[in-house]
Amino acid sequence: MLNTILHGDPTDTPPLVIVHGLFGSARNWGVIARRLSDTRQVIAVDMRNHGQSRWTDTHGYPDLAADLAEVIDAHGGRADVVGHSMGGKAAMALALTDPDKVARLVVADIAPVAYTHSQMQFIEAMRAVDLSTVEKRSDAAAQLARSVPDPTLQSFFTQSLDIREKAWTLNLDTLAREMPKILGWPEIEGSFEGPTLFLTGANSDYVTTDHRPAIRALFPQARFVRMNGAGHWLHAEKPRDFEASVRAFLDSAG
């Protein structure tokens, strides 16, 4: 089963499962997860090939959805789910293939469509770091800066670095090989009839009005909220606003 970090104790309310995006981990969501655990248990997961979860040769969304289903089964069989980016696609795949396991769904800044951009430049940047010379995260960040000028991304990537072992906690080989699947979207029959929130950054172009027909075809109860002043990493850029939006949706859809 996926590695999980639990926040709070089980209650009569279904637990909330938080699913990170590409290159992320459960640890990235610690602050938001702890704050949301005041009324329910929150389960942050490390997706396969990330963090402390197992490494595999595959990274398609049917596999990721099955991983999430296993976690939910271990915590009562039904949960609310929040997923960002890649994690949002995994959460959508779960809701469509195993809808009884999902009570309410929050999809953060991603749509059920294939994207044409690439994330390979970041994998190559991490591969290029000479880990034998790294004694602290700032050493790795300095090397990443050669091809990743954004300090925020440098810091984000180095959170997936095991300094003691001098190794990435990301299975870069599988993620590179499976990148077409990660950027794509599988053909999935059916729809999810439960309450669904598509929460997007106003400064992001990952979810546009052109995507709404595809979204509504699969998620007919979809609501849409745009967070001002936030881009694709809306939960990191505006954590309090993100938390407030998730709370308001879960309360109103309860």
KEZA-458421 format. One line per field, with one value per residue (C-alpha): residue number from 1; residue in three letters; x, y, z. Coordinates in Angstrom, 3 decimals. Layout:
REM residues N
num <- (NUM | ...)
residu <- (ALA | ...)
x <- (X | ...)
y <- (Y | ...)
z <- (Z | ...)
//
This chain:
REM residues 254
num <- (1 | 2 | 3 | 4 | 5 | 6 | 7 | 8 | 9 | 10 | 11 | 12 | 13 | 14 | 15 | 16 | 17 | 18 | 19 | 20 | 21 | 22 | 23 | 24 | 25 | 26 | 27 | 28 | 29 | 30 | 31 | 32 | 33 | 34 | 35 | 36 | 37 | 38 | 39 | 40 | 41 | 42 | 43 | 44 | 45 | 46 | 47 | 48 | 49 | 50 | 51 | 52 | 53 | 54 | 55 | 56 | 57 | 58 | 59 | 60 | 61 | 62 | 63 | 64 | 65 | 66 | 67 | 68 | 69 | 70 | 71 | 72 | 73 | 74 | 75 | 76 | 77 | 78 | 79 | 80 | 81 | 82 | 83 | 84 | 85 | 86 | 87 | 88 | 89 | 90 | 91 | 92 | 93 | 94 | 95 | 96 | 97 | 98 | 99 | 100 | 101 | 102 | 103 | 104 | 105 | 106 | 107 | 108 | 109 | 110 | 111 | 112 | 113 | 114 | 115 | 116 | 117 | 118 | 119 | 120 | 121 | 122 | 123 | 124 | 125 | 126 | 127 | 128 | 129 | 130 | 131 | 132 | 133 | 134 | 135 | 136 | 137 | 138 | 139 | 140 | 141 | 142 | 143 | 144 | 145 | 146 | 147 | 148 | 149 | 150 | 151 | 152 | 153 | 154 | 155 | 156 | 157 | 158 | 159 | 160 | 161 | 162 | 163 | 164 | 165 | 166 | 167 | 168 | 169 | 170 | 171 | 172 | 173 | 174 | 175 | 176 | 177 | 178 | 179 | 180 | 181 | 182 | 183 | 184 | 185 | 186 | 187 | 188 | 189 | 190 | 191 | 192 | 193 | 194 | 195 | 196 | 197 | 198 | 199 | 200 | 201 | 202 | 203 | 204 | 205 | 206 | 207 | 208 | 209 | 210 | 211 | 212 | 213 | 214 | 215 | 216 | 217 | 218 | 219 | 220 | 221 | 222 | 223 | 224 | 225 | 226 | 227 | 228 | 229 | 230 | 231 | 232 | 233 | 234 | 235 | 236 | 237 | 238 | 239 | 240 | 241 | 242 | 243 | 244 | 245 | 246 | 247 | 248 | 249 | 250 | 251 | 252 | 253 | 254)
residu <- (MET | LEU | ASN | THR | ILE | LEU | HIS | GLY | ASP | PRO | THR | ASP | THR | PRO | PRO | LEU | VAL | ILE | VAL | HIS | GLY | LEU | PHE | GLY | SER | ALA | ARG | ASN | TRP | GLY | VAL | ILE | ALA | ARG | ARG | LEU | SER | ASP | THR | ARG | GLN | VAL | ILE | ALA | VAL | ASP | MET | ARG | ASN | HIS | GLY | GLN | SER | ARG | TRP | THR | ASP | THR | HIS | GLY | TYR | PRO | ASP | LEU | ALA | ALA | ASP | LEU | ALA | GLU | VAL | ILE | ASP | ALA | HIS | GLY | GLY | ARG | ALA | ASP | VAL | VAL | GLY | HIS | SER | MET | GLY | GLY | LYS | ALA | ALA | MET | ALA | LEU | ALA | LEU | THR | ASP | PRO | ASP | LYS | VAL | ALA | ARG | LEU | VAL | VAL | ALA | ASP | ILE | ALA | PRO | VAL | ALA | TYR | THR | HIS | SER | GLN | MET | GLN | PHE | ILE | GLU | ALA | MET | ARG | ALA | VAL | ASP | LEU | SER | THR | VAL | GLU | LYS | ARG | SER | ASP | ALA | ALA | ALA | GLN | LEU | ALA | ARG | SER | VAL | PRO | ASP | PRO | THR | LEU | GLN | SER | PHE | PHE | THR | GLN | SER | LEU | ASP | ILE | ARG | GLU | LYS | ALA | TRP | THR | LEU | ASN | LEU | ASP | THR | LEU | ALA | ARG | GLU | MET | PRO | LYS | ILE | LEU | GLY | TRP | PRO | GLU | ILE | GLU | GLY | SER | PHE | GLU | GLY | PRO | THR | LEU | PHE | LEU | THR | GLY | ALA | ASN | SER | ASP | TYR | VAL | THR | THR | ASP | HIS | ARG | PRO | ALA | ILE | ARG | ALA | LEU | PHE | PRO | GLN | ALA | ARG | PHE | VAL | ARG | MET | ASN | GLY | ALA | GLY | HIS | TRP | LEU | HIS | ALA | GLU | LYS | PRO | ARG | ASP | PHE | GLU | ALA | SER | VAL | ARG | ALA | PHE | LEU | ASP | SER | ALA | GLY)
x <- (0.000 | 1.065 | 2.967 | 0.614 | 0.904 | -2.123 | -3.348 | -5.980 | -8.150 | -11.046 | -14.466 | -18.000 | -17.120 | -15.400 | -11.642 | -10.083 | -7.428 | -4.924 | -3.156 | -0.068 | 1.064 | 4.071 | 7.390 | 5.471 | 4.944 | 2.654 | 5.064 | 4.436 | 0.846 | 1.651 | 0.371 | -2.893 | -3.478 | -2.990 | -5.359 | -8.064 | -7.764 | -9.590 | -12.901 | -11.882 | -8.910 | -6.773 | -4.677 | -1.853 | -0.338 | 2.950 | 2.005 | 3.925 | 7.399 | 7.355 | 8.363 | 8.432 | 6.061 | 7.151 | 8.855 | 7.216 | 7.701 | 4.294 | 2.697 | -0.615 | -3.791 | -5.643 | -2.725 | -2.700 | -6.468 | -6.132 | -3.458 | -5.820 | -8.666 | -6.444 | -5.716 | -9.404 | -10.346 | -7.894 | -9.624 | -13.300 | -13.978 | -15.213 | -13.508 | -13.510 | -10.585 | -8.503 | -6.005 | -3.643 | -2.384 | -1.250 | -2.950 | -6.107 | -6.096 | -5.535 | -8.439 | -10.683 | -9.759 | -10.664 | -14.013 | -14.892 | -13.788 | -14.772 | -17.320 | -18.602 | -15.246 | -15.471 | -17.988 | -16.879 | -14.090 | -11.867 | -9.694 | -7.001 | -5.882 | -6.108 | -8.672 | -9.476 | -7.630 | -4.238 | -1.672 | 1.034 | 3.628 | 6.532 | 7.985 | 11.088 | 13.268 | 12.846 | 13.717 | 16.860 | 17.737 | 17.473 | 19.446 | 22.195 | 22.779 | 26.035 | 24.663 | 28.114 | 28.923 | 25.666 | 25.935 | 22.806 | 19.737 | 21.146 | 23.992 | 21.479 | 19.450 | 22.583 | 23.127 | 19.464 | 19.662 | 21.716 | 18.597 | 15.751 | 15.965 | 12.833 | 13.917 | 10.462 | 10.849 | 14.418 | 13.149 | 10.239 | 12.432 | 15.016 | 12.282 | 12.458 | 16.155 | 17.451 | 20.609 | 21.919 | 21.499 | 22.458 | 19.523 | 16.273 | 13.123 | 11.596 | 11.810 | 13.020 | 13.479 | 9.874 | 8.488 | 10.450 | 9.374 | 5.733 | 5.573 | 3.187 | 0.712 | 1.183 | 0.496 | -2.267 | -5.681 | -7.054 | -10.352 | -12.717 | -16.382 | -19.114 | -19.380 | -19.104 | -22.387 | -21.088 | -20.310 | -17.162 | -15.198 | -12.703 | -10.529 | -8.170 | -5.598 | -6.685 | -3.139 | -2.968 | -3.899 | -4.242 | -8.057 | -9.828 | -13.435 | -12.731 | -12.261 | -15.659 | -17.635 | -15.209 | -15.376 | -19.169 | -19.493 | -17.620 | -18.563 | -22.085 | -22.224 | -19.007 | -18.640 | -15.878 | -13.959 | -10.990 | -8.509 | -7.252 | -3.528 | -2.669 | -1.185 | -0.853 | 0.668 | -2.354 | -2.163 | 1.421 | 0.893 | -2.367 | -2.616 | -5.205 | -7.421 | -7.050 | -7.985 | -10.984 | -12.257 | -11.955 | -13.718 | -16.542 | -17.129 | -17.043 | -19.397 | -21.836 | -21.785 | -22.295)
y <- (0.000 | 3.603 | 5.331 | 7.616 | 10.392 | 10.540 | 13.760 | 13.636 | 10.763 | 9.000 | 10.612 | 10.005 | 12.136 | 10.323 | 10.877 | 13.319 | 11.885 | 14.378 | 13.374 | 15.360 | 16.199 | 15.202 | 15.424 | 16.060 | 14.106 | 13.807 | 16.001 | 18.939 | 19.100 | 18.990 | 22.429 | 22.228 | 18.618 | 19.460 | 22.410 | 20.404 | 17.602 | 19.628 | 17.996 | 14.692 | 12.473 | 13.599 | 11.062 | 12.464 | 9.887 | 9.421 | 8.283 | 5.391 | 6.378 | 9.310 | 9.836 | 6.693 | 4.681 | 1.770 | 2.195 | 0.478 | 0.234 | 1.778 | 5.132 | 5.223 | 6.632 | 3.296 | 2.102 | 5.300 | 5.072 | 1.480 | 2.594 | 5.210 | 2.697 | 0.442 | 3.292 | 4.187 | 0.551 | 0.490 | 3.517 | 2.625 | 2.251 | 5.769 | 9.166 | 12.716 | 13.222 | 16.279 | 15.924 | 18.451 | 18.227 | 14.616 | 13.775 | 15.428 | 13.185 | 10.140 | 11.241 | 11.762 | 8.314 | 6.809 | 8.621 | 7.433 | 3.811 | 3.246 | 5.963 | 4.311 | 5.032 | 8.814 | 10.906 | 14.341 | 15.307 | 18.391 | 18.673 | 21.345 | 22.995 | 20.134 | 18.895 | 15.403 | 16.109 | 15.440 | 18.238 | 19.051 | 20.663 | 18.643 | 18.091 | 16.331 | 19.396 | 19.059 | 15.371 | 16.143 | 18.947 | 16.555 | 13.873 | 16.418 | 17.125 | 15.566 | 14.047 | 12.967 | 16.631 | 17.453 | 17.934 | 20.058 | 20.961 | 24.332 | 22.530 | 20.711 | 23.908 | 25.702 | 22.998 | 22.981 | 26.765 | 26.187 | 24.995 | 25.783 | 29.521 | 29.667 | 29.429 | 28.128 | 25.138 | 24.556 | 24.354 | 22.138 | 19.627 | 19.415 | 18.365 | 15.038 | 14.603 | 12.180 | 13.972 | 11.074 | 8.551 | 11.095 | 9.988 | 11.322 | 9.843 | 10.090 | 7.216 | 9.490 | 6.653 | 5.454 | 9.002 | 9.858 | 6.735 | 7.129 | 10.905 | 10.526 | 8.765 | 11.367 | 14.228 | 12.318 | 11.130 | 7.582 | 6.726 | 6.023 | 5.195 | 6.572 | 9.583 | 10.552 | 11.891 | 13.097 | 16.679 | 17.871 | 21.101 | 22.215 | 24.707 | 26.595 | 29.355 | 32.528 | 32.897 | 29.324 | 28.029 | 24.380 | 24.607 | 26.860 | 27.423 | 25.249 | 22.298 | 22.657 | 20.476 | 17.583 | 18.155 | 18.292 | 15.163 | 13.197 | 15.222 | 16.584 | 18.065 | 20.048 | 23.480 | 25.886 | 28.296 | 30.438 | 31.643 | 35.154 | 35.739 | 32.045 | 29.964 | 26.214 | 25.735 | 27.391 | 25.405 | 26.576 | 30.149 | 30.773 | 28.044 | 29.815 | 30.615 | 27.051 | 25.656 | 27.996 | 26.974 | 23.271 | 23.721 | 25.746 | 23.145 | 20.156 | 21.910 | 23.021 | 19.633 | 17.776)
z <- (0.000 | -0.499 | 2.269 | 4.191 | 6.754 | 9.047 | 10.622 | 13.360 | 14.479 | 12.716 | 13.211 | 11.992 | 8.948 | 6.062 | 6.045 | 3.606 | 1.297 | -0.153 | -3.361 | -4.397 | -7.909 | -9.995 | -8.090 | -4.839 | -1.640 | 1.362 | 3.332 | 0.984 | 2.271 | 5.987 | 6.980 | 5.039 | 6.114 | 9.797 | 9.612 | 7.848 | 10.399 | 13.051 | 12.091 | 10.487 | 9.838 | 6.912 | 5.005 | 2.868 | 0.525 | -1.277 | -4.760 | -6.302 | -7.512 | -5.064 | -1.445 | 0.682 | -1.517 | -3.676 | -7.012 | -9.969 | -13.722 | -14.449 | -13.717 | -15.568 | -14.082 | -13.759 | -11.588 | -9.536 | -9.023 | -7.816 | -5.338 | -3.911 | -3.709 | -1.587 | 0.829 | 1.133 | 1.717 | 4.611 | 6.177 | 6.002 | 2.292 | 1.504 | 1.599 | 0.379 | -1.996 | -2.893 | -5.729 | -7.305 | -10.897 | -11.474 | -8.180 | -9.459 | -12.510 | -10.302 | -8.086 | -11.115 | -12.449 | -9.070 | -8.939 | -12.441 | -12.025 | -8.381 | -7.521 | -4.338 | -2.702 | -3.277 | -1.369 | -2.580 | -4.949 | -5.192 | -8.302 | -8.040 | -11.276 | -13.742 | -16.270 | -17.613 | -20.860 | -22.428 | -22.206 | -24.739 | -22.473 | -21.063 | -17.617 | -18.937 | -18.453 | -14.703 | -14.726 | -16.723 | -14.287 | -11.328 | -13.158 | -13.802 | -10.095 | -8.897 | -5.706 | -4.526 | -3.848 | -2.063 | 1.702 | 2.180 | 0.148 | -0.824 | -2.617 | -4.812 | -5.312 | -6.561 | -9.163 | -10.175 | -10.684 | -13.825 | -15.647 | -13.197 | -12.422 | -10.237 | -6.554 | -5.601 | -7.920 | -6.737 | -3.164 | -4.170 | -5.993 | -3.221 | -0.784 | -2.646 | -1.926 | 0.694 | 1.816 | 3.906 | 1.096 | -1.581 | -3.702 | -5.072 | -3.547 | -7.033 | -9.505 | -12.289 | -14.781 | -14.573 | -14.464 | -17.609 | -19.451 | -18.413 | -19.015 | -21.997 | -19.685 | -16.939 | -19.339 | -21.085 | -20.005 | -20.408 | -22.034 | -19.130 | -19.575 | -17.337 | -15.061 | -11.403 | -10.071 | -6.705 | -5.656 | -7.430 | -7.188 | -9.829 | -7.974 | -10.280 | -10.132 | -11.910 | -13.263 | -14.533 | -17.983 | -16.970 | -16.803 | -19.305 | -20.282 | -23.331 | -20.968 | -19.331 | -21.785 | -21.199 | -17.453 | -17.306 | -19.447 | -16.790 | -13.696 | -14.199 | -10.668 | -11.183 | -9.634 | -10.637 | -8.421 | -9.458 | -6.862 | -7.550 | -7.335 | -7.701 | -10.485 | -10.931 | -7.448 | -5.841 | -2.593 | -2.028 | -3.215 | -1.334 | 1.331 | 3.521 | 0.533 | -0.710 | 2.695 | 2.956 | -0.487 | 0.303 | 3.656 | 2.134 | -0.561 | 1.782 | 4.200 | 1.500 | -0.226 | 3.045)
//
